[in-house]
Amino acid sequence: MNQRKIISSILIAFLISFGYYSYGKSKAIGKVIAYPNPFHPGKHTLTIKPANSATFSGTVRFKVYDFNENLAYSGSSVTNSVIKWSGHNNSGTRVSPGLYFIQLTQTYPDSSIGVKYVKVLVQ
């Protein structure tokens, strides 16, 4: 991995840890919680949901990236309450332990988009 990618990964991890890394065209995704964190794919399913009993509106796409910024999994949810991830990649293989970043992209009914990043530790 080159030095630029390492610095980029560290910067994103830092910004996520303080809740500063999210963007959107006209709306932002509010606070979300991911639990259990850390989680073990053989024992748990990761659940991501809006904080404060809120709900997602519209479709939420999510992509899971490893620390090296490689795409591990992508999916979508049209339910308004939760997103679930089993800890497996797109091929169905359990991902390796480590730090993962989950990109949530919400498309609102008015066609605006909001993006949020969540960090998760896989054991």
Buried (B, 14 or more C-beta within 10 A) or exposed (E): EEEEEEEEBEEBBEEBEEEEBBEBEEBBBBEBEBEBBEBEBEEBEBBBBBEEEBEBBBBBBBBBBBBEEEEBBEBEBEEEEBBEBBBBBEEEEEBEEEBBBBBBBBBBEEEBBBBBBBBBEBE
